[in-house]
Amino acid sequence: MYRYFSLNKPFGIQSAFLPGDEKNGLRSLFDFPREVYPLGRLDKESEGLLILTDDPSLNRRLLFPGFGHEREYWAQVEGTISPGAIDSLRNGVNISIGGKSYRTLPCLAEVPEFPISFPPRNPPIRYRKNIPDCWVRLILREGKNRQVRKMGAAVGFPVLRLIRYRIQGITLQGLEPGEVREWKKAAIDAALFP
């Protein structure tokens, strides 16, 4: 019987199972079954939602680009992002993927009036007294390597903190950093493939 988990990955944890990863890998957070692996990745500096399973059909259905599942990110950027930069993010920007230019797909991008309150990061992001920062909410239907960070840099607003909040109908709500939730197959299918 297949197993399904969601995890709120903290900053500094590798999103992989590697030999000897008991200190800064996924096994340092939870005793996952040996056959389970993460669907997609978050770099070591990023935080947020990971889905883990040993079900190969879920891997195909969730990661195949043709399905275009929503991924919601919250990016804390350096500076007060301009309306022009938000429009550029919405319409797609050119980034480098594997040394080649790639135009991101149109997405939802906004500066929310009331951002979600996230627990403080450990260690905290760098603080600059004379440079403000703000949160940007992005909903993408693709997932290229370090895409959100590259998009922020492309419009001139470097990402200081990045949190993946949601994949389709599964969110971080109720999961503290490092916490794991196990799902039944019917529940995860209903959340990811409504």
C-alpha positions as a printed Julia matrix, in Angstrom:
194×3 Matrix{Float64}:
   0.0    0.0     0.0
   1.39   3.4    -1.0
   2.12   6.12    1.57
   1.54   9.88    1.18
   2.95  12.74    3.24
   3.04  16.53    3.25
   5.89  18.34    5.0
   6.66  21.94    5.9
  10.36  21.95    4.98
  12.38  24.38    7.11
  15.22  26.58    5.85
  18.57  24.77    5.61
  17.19  21.27    5.05
  18.01  19.4     1.83
  14.86  18.18    0.07
  16.36  14.79   -0.71
  17.26  11.5     0.92
  21.02  11.18    0.85
  23.39   8.85    2.71
  24.23  10.44    6.04
  21.46  13.08    5.76
  20.32  12.55    9.35
  21.66  16.01   10.26
  20.34  18.33    7.52
  18.21  16.13    5.26
  14.61  15.0     5.32
  15.39  12.06    7.6
  16.43  14.53   10.31
  12.77  15.62   10.5
  10.82  12.35   10.35
  11.36   8.61   10.04
  10.02   8.33    6.49
   9.61   4.84    5.0
  12.66   3.85    2.94
  10.78   3.83   -0.42
   9.29   7.34   -0.06
  10.76  10.25   -2.05
   9.86  13.95   -2.53
   7.81  14.98   -5.57
   9.72  18.01   -6.81
  12.29  19.9    -4.83
  12.86  23.02   -2.83
  16.43  24.3    -2.64
  18.15  24.33    0.73
  17.42  28.05    1.23
  13.69  27.72    0.44
  10.96  26.7     2.84
   7.53  25.22    2.61
   5.4   22.47    1.2
   6.85  19.2    -0.01
   4.77  16.19   -0.96
   6.42  12.8    -0.47
   5.25   9.37   -1.61
   6.28   6.0    -2.96
   3.43   6.07   -5.52
   4.92   6.4    -9.04
   1.55   7.29  -10.6
   1.25  10.34   -8.32
   4.74  11.4    -9.41
   3.68  11.3   -13.08
   0.34  13.04  -12.56
   1.74  15.8   -10.35
   5.02  16.63  -12.09
   4.15  16.2   -15.78
   4.12  19.76  -17.21
   1.01  19.13  -19.33
  -1.18  18.97  -16.21
  -0.19  22.5   -15.07
  -0.96  22.12  -11.37
  -0.98  25.32   -9.35
   1.94  26.04   -7.05
   1.56  29.05   -4.74
   4.69  30.79   -3.48
   5.22  33.68   -1.1
   8.41  35.61   -1.79
   9.79  38.25    0.53
  11.71  40.57   -1.8
  14.22  43.32   -1.23
  12.65  46.72   -1.85
   9.06  47.81   -2.41
   8.15  46.05   -5.62
   6.76  48.31   -8.34
   3.49  47.83  -10.26
   5.58  47.5   -13.44
   7.57  44.63  -11.94
   4.33  42.91  -10.88
   2.98  43.29  -14.45
   6.2   41.79  -15.85
   5.92  38.81  -13.5
   2.27  38.31  -14.53
   3.09  38.37  -18.22
   6.25  36.24  -18.05
   9.93  37.15  -17.87
  13.08  35.75  -19.44
  15.21  33.63  -17.13
  18.07  31.21  -17.7
  17.38  27.48  -17.42
  20.3   25.17  -18.07
  22.23  27.99  -19.74
  19.39  28.73  -22.19
  16.93  31.6   -22.2
  13.44  30.61  -21.1
  10.26  32.74  -21.0
   8.16  31.96  -17.95
   4.46  31.31  -18.44
   1.96  33.98  -17.39
   1.08  33.68  -13.71
  -0.81  35.37  -10.92
   1.41  37.91   -9.17
   0.27  40.38   -6.52
   1.28  42.29   -3.45
  -1.36  41.2    -0.95
  -2.88  43.81    1.34
  -2.63  41.39    4.25
   0.13  38.81    3.81
  -0.04  35.46    5.53
   1.87  35.45    8.81
   4.71  32.95    8.64
   6.81  31.83   11.6
  10.17  33.63   11.83
  12.94  31.98    9.88
  15.93  30.51   11.68
  18.34  32.09   10.91
  16.49  35.34   10.16
  16.8   37.0     6.77
  19.34  39.78    6.5
  18.03  43.08    7.77
  18.92  46.43    6.21
  17.69  49.47    8.09
  17.43  51.71    4.99
  16.08  49.13    2.51
  12.46  48.03    2.89
  11.14  44.63    1.89
   7.7   43.31    0.95
   5.86  40.07    0.26
   4.75  39.0    -3.21
   2.29  36.16   -3.83
   2.86  34.12   -6.99
   0.78  31.28   -8.4
   2.63  29.32  -11.09
   1.63  26.38  -13.26
   5.21  25.32  -13.91
   8.21  24.53  -11.75
  11.62  25.24  -13.23
  14.82  25.1   -11.17
  14.99  28.13   -8.81
  12.31  29.78  -10.96
  10.83  32.22   -8.42
  14.27  33.45   -7.36
  15.25  33.95  -11.01
  11.97  35.76  -11.72
  12.55  38.16   -8.81
  16.08  38.89  -10.03
  14.8   39.43  -13.6
  12.53  42.26  -12.45
  15.13  43.78  -10.12
  13.76  42.58   -6.77
  15.95  39.85   -5.25
  14.15  37.21   -3.19
  15.2   37.22    0.47
  12.87  34.47    1.68
  10.86  31.96   -0.36
   8.02  29.79    0.91
   5.97  27.34   -1.17
   2.59  27.61    0.5
   0.36  25.43   -1.7
   0.31  22.74   -4.37
  -3.22  22.51   -5.79
  -5.47  21.95   -2.73
  -2.75  21.05   -0.22
  -1.42  23.94    1.87
   0.88  24.58    4.8
  -2.09  25.52    6.98
  -1.7   23.83   10.36
   1.86  22.59    9.66
   4.66  24.2    11.62
   8.19  24.12   10.12
   9.45  20.53   10.26
   5.98  19.03   10.81
   4.69  16.13    8.72
   1.13  15.04    7.92
   0.25  11.62    6.52
  -2.58  11.41    3.98
  -4.92   8.66    2.83
  -4.9    8.06   -0.94
  -8.51   9.24   -1.41
  -7.84  12.49    0.5
  -4.65  13.35   -1.37
  -6.27  12.55   -4.73
  -9.24  14.8    -3.87
  -6.9   17.66   -2.86
  -4.57  17.39   -5.86
  -6.94  16.3    -8.64
 -10.39  17.79   -7.93
